[in-house]
Amino acid sequence: MLDIQRVGPDRARPADEPPHERPDDVVELVGPDAIFNAHHSPVGAFASVTLGATGAQGGLGIGLEGPAGADVFIGVESVDGDRFDLLPFFDPGADDRARYDAHLVGAGGDGPPLRPVPAEAITREFGASRDTWRSADLTFSLFSPVGAVPDPDVHTEREVADALLPAVLAELTIDNTTGHRPRRAFVGYTGAAVDAAMWRVDGWDGLVGVAQGRATALVSDSTDVHGGVGFSVGGILADAEGGAGLGRIGLLWTMVPAGARRTVRLAFCFHQPGLVTTGIEASYAYARHFPGLRDVAARALGDFEALRGRWAVDAAALTAPDLSEPRRFQLAHAVRSYVGCTQLLDDGDALRWVVNEGEYRMINTLDLAVDQVFFELRHSPWLVRNVLDAFAERYRYDDEIHAPDGRIAPGGVAFTHDMGVGNAFAPPGRSAYERPRLRGCFSYMAHEELLNWTLCAALYVARTGDHRWRDSRAELLGAALESLARRDDPEPAHRTGVMGWDTARTGDGWEITTYDSLDPSLGRARGSVYLAVKSWAAYVCLGPLLAAAGNAPGAALAAEQARRCARTLVAAVRPDGVLPAVLDDPSVRGRVVPAIEGLVYPWFAGVTDALDPAGEYGELVVVLRRHLDAVLVPGMCLFDDGGWRLSSSSGNSWLSKIYLAQFVAESILGRSPGEAGRVADEAHARWLRDPRNARWAWSDQMHDGLALGSRYYPRGVTAVLWLEPPR
Amino acid sequence: MLDIQRVGPDRARPADEPPHERPDDVVELVGPDAIFNAHHSPVGAFASVTLGATGAQGGLGIGLEGPAGADVFIGVESVDGDRFDLLPFFDPGADDRARYDAHLVGAGGDGPPLRPVPAEAITREFGASRDTWRSADLTFSLFSPVGAVPDPDVHTEREVADALLPAVLAELTIDNTTGHRPRRAFVGYTGAAVDAAMWRVDGWDGLVGVAQGRATALVSDSTDVHGGVGFSVGGILADAEGGAGLGRIGLLWTMVPAGARRTVRLAFCFHQPGLVTTGIEASYAYARHFPGLRDVAARALGDFEALRGRWAVDAAALTAPDLSEPRRFQLAHAVRSYVGCTQLLDDGDALRWVVNEGEYRMINTLDLAVDQVFFELRHSPWLVRNVLDAFAERYRYDDEIHAPDGRIAPGGVAFTHDMGVGNAFAPPGRSAYERPRLRGCFSYMAHEELLNWTLCAALYVARTGDHRWRDSRAELLGAALESLARRDDPEPAHRTGVMGWDTARTGDGWEITTYDSLDPSLGRARGSVYLAVKSWAAYVCLGPLLAAAGNAPGAALAAEQARRCARTLVAAVRPDGVLPAVLDDPSVRGRVVPAIEGLVYPWFAGVTDALDPAGEYGELVVVLRRHLDAVLVPGMCLFDDGGWRLSSSSGNSWLSKIYLAQFVAESILGRSPGEAGRVADEAHARWLRDPRNARWAWSDQMHDGLALGSRYYPRGVTAVLWLEPPR
């Protein structure tokens, strides 16, 4: 059984230690359950201190597809001085000295051995901002922000700079109150970048530090802290000069006197100056405020308490009193991975918000944006507008469409899947992902992304009341509606409310949905029940939006399409009360949970009458509830461990979408999770901490519980829906 | 036997092909002998297109410790179109698509398979500038500069910019004159950097290209060339849109019509903007002339013929009519690796020349500088002055010294081993390498480096006649002499001419020599016969230099020390005519070739009367010749394959020092190489091309022929001594 408990009496804390803050977002994990990587990241820096899995699996990275895969050394000399005890986040076997002289390896001189403490001796308190490990008399915490970005049109430059500070704070405490000899304690890391060496920072006023090149640093302003660079932790600690030379390890260390308890304040700092992207040439927005690592270090340590306090408050807002521990854990974990993927760029004229798609690094993948919108609208709705505008201005296109029988017709406005990949912005109207002549992964998502842009826009306007923006985009919103309707069928008389035509960009292929790597139950766009309900949601949300923008004919069309779609869906119900996954292809036998996904949008946009079982679309809502009840049973859409299976015909299930569906099921369809829900939540949390998945922080695609794709991923912030107050 | 032949009738060239230039520096290698990595590098950009070993072992890199380890794709569709034939510089098994959807791997759609052509089908013409591979009707050449850097105080900005252009040129020719169908031909690479994606260059006027981030690009200005980015070569060639999306491969391709012969011009471009170093903050000097990759690409292709022609002329000057093929091969290979390690920086005030120490990347290691000085003084003596000044201004220190019995005395001026490592300049007076309390690798090299600075200065002045610089450094030169003498013994009456005191920075350790990873026969500095002869050389060179600078007492002291040293050495000869490796430690049984190394300096500085067997130091010269004759025999300083063993007691032998010793043996000691010399040269060349070493381009440290250290290394340009005209 899962060993997650709300933080209660602190078993690991000695009696004389002051009590920790216990924000409700923090869960306590013990032993092997505590051993998994998580992101610890600044906002908008696409940077991470990834930490928590055993071995050299974490480390510091900027712009990477996964963890740096490098050591982080956190440890203390044992009471007897016969060894160093370290949290197990390093590779005890690596030795770079063989390249210089094979005789140096194992030749001694490194002092006592390094012992990774066993998982059983570790307790971890894991929240969205604070992540604390305790082992015996060692306590190490990382503190990081939870994703808010103040709107620079509204907030002061200083407020913006503070929010963008590319640093993560840390604190090491050693309790040597019962010790009889002084003990060395240390924090350090192996530089993972390949183009520059580690070096000891000298001359950053008042600070001690080690750095790799101009990109990463670990600094402290505590007294009696020393820095060193070398081949081994022991070698650095033994070197009277501190070491400022060869070797990939940078270490800060201090001596903890006998009978004393010492806390060292630290900051992990990131910096990448100058232009970092192509296609659109842009720099990190933080570089305007912090010209280099030194500036980052000074601010991080200078404002340590204020920053940590602010982040704790933000993190505490990311929970709810009745949120279960497995959900608390997953939400905090997902928020971390989201923050680690974020990038705020400055193209010289304007700021550009980017969420990189985890290990794939696609820029602002629009089918992820529509999932992340719930999170972003809580803190920083201007980011949603920023991305919508970028799509509207550069990543839209007008296409032709084709029917399954090959007829071609004018299509309408569409949006690309993404804006490029890995700091390379794609040319206008092109994505990195989409390619022609395919019927699976890498095909076009014209309909999916048209819905996503429209829904993000509707949610943005609904949550912010930004009517000026709505009106400035009224024409595009109208064109989007028209395009959706034409993709149903260019001939109004033939419309069903459901997508029937593919973009001609697919050539002899067809469009897919965001569920690109699932089986045909969710992959194909045309006739997809998932996309159909989402289309209904878009029509339902567009109606009032267009009406408010003065587009009465558009509002009428939207309403008509919504009705058509609902009718089509209700008519598609099988005798067993279940909706087929693909409305027009009985050969697809899978049954899918995401049929209900679309219901979230009217809810979030406040168009709640559309969700009233007694209202205009009540029949559809009831059908969807019945569908869910029918599929969410063992042998269909539940795994053996009780976790949710998005499609009965695929072992590939996506946590971000499970979170979303859980919210719809509980808060919109009124389905009480009960014991099965508790078991499911625990299964989902367990998947993330499976040792086979532990390297990848938060991952989305789980194949029978194994993270084989969409790892190190931002999308899980759909979990923030769990915090939505009931309506 | 080694299959190296001077380029004779070109077996691979069809009759109608125009004859190639055949500069004498080019050797032809056939089959497995052709399969090894070499650098192809701009000057001063610390960048390389490393190419030639099988598999994903080469690729494009900036500032790395070794090859990027990535694919380079060079190939052509087969005559029948049933496959693509590629030079074998890629990994046929890699497929990144599994991360997106496991079903995509092996699902087809990539067109015909890629076949690496077997080594047996490859002929390579290998010179210092041109490197050409031929296989059937495919010919691929890379062109790169050979290391000259015009003095910016003398040459125009344009001349300097041209020399620093961070690009390597390439040409692909496909002979389809007998073909009956059009065939696709291509060149591409897998992006090895981890922080940015590959992208297709659009909108660089007139050019087609692919790039990774802002750092590397492959471009062409030939007509009908197309660019694409994707997961596989076949996929890119099959994609009508050319691909500008996911995948790590960037490819340029063209169609060669039936009956035609086509040549495509290409350039591999590098760029790293902004500050790239720490300690001293500096940028690449080229960045002043070329703001970005686009500028590099435009110049490289715009000046293609002029650049190629200039480099060919420079390369032709790097040979001699009577230079054997193994030496021709080794010289060209060494020059390439040297160039790949070079870095010209701009700190805002001044240019700074850096040679990075190969896989170790130490900055301007002074014991390498003294070996590279022979090469640098040919083309660009200002680089030697630049490094001497940098040591004089920042990397000198004054120390205390200690005797073996523990007495302490003031020392004098000394120089650090290096200026830092991996773009991190060390603090003033500190190296990255040296550490206290050691008696082997990583100990101090105060005496070694003091000699090296002094000898570089003497050679610089002798070869340039730069008396203004000599006079500006007269005080330091005098102090260096004084320091050398004090390290013999602070008390003049006790001096022997040989180092007797270690720098007190060693603590309870002792100094070592540049031969840090060899055994005690060459490792320890004090009493080292190698260092003793080198000290004699320094005294011999300093005498006339100080006299000319008006320091008559210094000149007298230098002469006195030289005589003392010669006397000590001559007295140390054993009954068998051999000098011990360590004069004062009979327990060291090894016998060493580098005893003769120091003779090169008086020769190169023009102090040739010191080398006259009938002159003042004739006895020493004769002793050294007898020593060499005695040790250069099987079972002592020859390996079983006839290669030279620097120390009879170590299997670790260094090619750079062998080259130097060969020059001393032949040109100074008058020893004819004969058949044994031919066998040795072939053995040395074979070491470099051993498949186990082939990844590392030119390597220095050979352990029984295996490159275990000092790989990817600049030091081999001592081979340029082979070109010195006889005196």
HADDOCK unambig.tbl for C-alpha pairs under 7 A between the chains (distance, minus, plus):
assign (segid A and resid 62 and name CA) (segid B and resid 195 and name CA) 6.96 0.50 0.50
assign (segid A and resid 63 and name CA) (segid B and resid 195 and name CA) 5.00 0.50 0.50
assign (segid A and resid 64 and name CA) (segid B and resid 194 and name CA) 6.20 0.50 0.50
assign (segid A and resid 64 and name CA) (segid B and resid 195 and name CA) 5.46 0.50 0.50
assign (segid A and resid 99 and name CA) (segid B and resid 708 and name CA) 6.92 0.50 0.50
assign (segid A and resid 99 and name CA) (segid B and resid 709 and name CA) 5.49 0.50 0.50
assign (segid A and resid 100 and name CA) (segid B and resid 709 and name CA) 6.08 0.50 0.50
assign (segid A and resid 101 and name CA) (segid B and resid 517 and name CA) 5.50 0.50 0.50
assign (segid A and resid 194 and name CA) (segid B and resid 64 and name CA) 6.19 0.50 0.50
assign (segid A and resid 195 and name CA) (segid B and resid 62 and name CA) 6.96 0.50 0.50
assign (segid A and resid 195 and name CA) (segid B and resid 63 and name CA) 5.02 0.50 0.50
assign (segid A and resid 195 and name CA) (segid B and resid 64 and name CA) 5.44 0.50 0.50
assign (segid A and resid 196 and name CA) (segid B and resid 422 and name CA) 4.80 0.50 0.50
assign (segid A and resid 196 and name CA) (segid B and resid 423 and name CA) 5.64 0.50 0.50
assign (segid A and resid 197 and name CA) (segid B and resid 421 and name CA) 6.29 0.50 0.50
assign (segid A and resid 197 and name CA) (segid B and resid 422 and name CA) 4.59 0.50 0.50
assign (segid A and resid 197 and name CA) (segid B and resid 423 and name CA) 6.60 0.50 0.50
assign (segid A and resid 197 and name CA) (segid B and resid 424 and name CA) 6.29 0.50 0.50
assign (segid A and resid 199 and name CA) (segid B and resid 424 and name CA) 6.41 0.50 0.50
assign (segid A and resid 213 and name CA) (segid B and resid 277 and name CA) 6.82 0.50 0.50
assign (segid A and resid 213 and name CA) (segid B and resid 278 and name CA) 6.62 0.50 0.50
assign (segid A and resid 213 and name CA) (segid B and resid 423 and name CA) 7.00 0.50 0.50
assign (segid A and resid 213 and name CA) (segid B and resid 424 and name CA) 6.68 0.50 0.50
assign (segid A and resid 214 and name CA) (segid B and resid 278 and name CA) 6.95 0.50 0.50
assign (segid A and resid 244 and name CA) (segid B and resid 432 and name CA) 6.22 0.50 0.50
assign (segid A and resid 245 and name CA) (segid B and resid 431 and name CA) 6.96 0.50 0.50
assign (segid A and resid 245 and name CA) (segid B and resid 432 and name CA) 3.67 0.50 0.50
assign (segid A and resid 245 and name CA) (segid B and resid 433 and name CA) 5.79 0.50 0.50
assign (segid A and resid 246 and name CA) (segid B and resid 432 and name CA) 5.68 0.50 0.50
assign (segid A and resid 246 and name CA) (segid B and resid 433 and name CA) 6.12 0.50 0.50
assign (segid A and resid 274 and name CA) (segid B and resid 274 and name CA) 6.97 0.50 0.50
assign (segid A and resid 277 and name CA) (segid B and resid 213 and name CA) 6.81 0.50 0.50
assign (segid A and resid 278 and name CA) (segid B and resid 213 and name CA) 6.59 0.50 0.50
assign (segid A and resid 278 and name CA) (segid B and resid 214 and name CA) 6.93 0.50 0.50
assign (segid A and resid 420 and name CA) (segid B and resid 245 and name CA) 6.99 0.50 0.50
assign (segid A and resid 421 and name CA) (segid B and resid 197 and name CA) 6.27 0.50 0.50
assign (segid A and resid 422 and name CA) (segid B and resid 196 and name CA) 4.79 0.50 0.50
assign (segid A and resid 422 and name CA) (segid B and resid 197 and name CA) 4.56 0.50 0.50
assign (segid A and resid 423 and name CA) (segid B and resid 196 and name CA) 5.62 0.50 0.50
assign (segid A and resid 423 and name CA) (segid B and resid 197 and name CA) 6.58 0.50 0.50
assign (segid A and resid 424 and name CA) (segid B and resid 197 and name CA) 6.27 0.50 0.50
assign (segid A and resid 424 and name CA) (segid B and resid 199 and name CA) 6.39 0.50 0.50
assign (segid A and resid 424 and name CA) (segid B and resid 213 and name CA) 6.66 0.50 0.50
assign (segid A and resid 431 and name CA) (segid B and resid 245 and name CA) 6.94 0.50 0.50
assign (segid A and resid 432 and name CA) (segid B and resid 244 and name CA) 6.20 0.50 0.50
assign (segid A and resid 432 and name CA) (segid B and resid 245 and name CA) 3.65 0.50 0.50
assign (segid A and resid 432 and name CA) (segid B and resid 246 and name CA) 5.65 0.50 0.50
assign (segid A and resid 433 and name CA) (segid B and resid 245 and name CA) 5.78 0.50 0.50
assign (segid A and resid 433 and name CA) (segid B and resid 246 and name CA) 6.11 0.50 0.50
assign (segid A and resid 517 and name CA) (segid B and resid 101 and name CA) 5.49 0.50 0.50
assign (segid A and resid 708 and name CA) (segid B and resid 99 and name CA) 6.92 0.50 0.50
assign (segid A and resid 709 and name CA) (segid B and resid 99 and name CA) 5.49 0.50 0.50
assign (segid A and resid 709 and name CA) (segid B and resid 100 and name CA) 6.08 0.50 0.50
